[in-house]
């Protein structure tokens, strides 16, 4: 009986060894050759520009469309990506109401933003309206190398308006 157990034990060890040798090898996916990535000091889609109209436009009541227009000009062959649009509107309570639509050129989908101010009388206290939109995947320009503009459709009576955009440029 002892001999039988020894033979069975030996045969089991040999079978286990042959099974391990014949088992498929495990390949570590990380050891396969891949694309070399250069480390960067900044996030690839982080905003790299800030654009706004002339600084004095934000303190002028009923500023003209030309003074409120924002133009973002990309390098040749690159697209404009907007990651945020911010518009501040402050009425001066002179009993004038205005609704201004801010439009865009060369942005896919042609987004618009509404800046509405209602001041029913001179006694209405002034307060600020804000459009603050952040786009995690960014708004992309339609045509590479072509400027993007953000501008109001008309001059707003009795309001101070200030718009700003942030974003980055990319070739794809």
Buried (B, 14 or more C-beta within 10 A) or exposed (E): EEEEEEEEEEEEEEEEEEEEEEEEEEEEEEEEEEEEEEEEEEEEBEBEBEBBBEEEBBEBBBBEEEBBBBEBBBEEEBBBBBBBBBBBBBBBBBBBBBEBEBBBBBBEEEBEBEBEBEBEEEEEEBEEBEBEBEBEEBBBBBEBBBBBBBBBEEBBBBBBBBBBBBBBBBEE
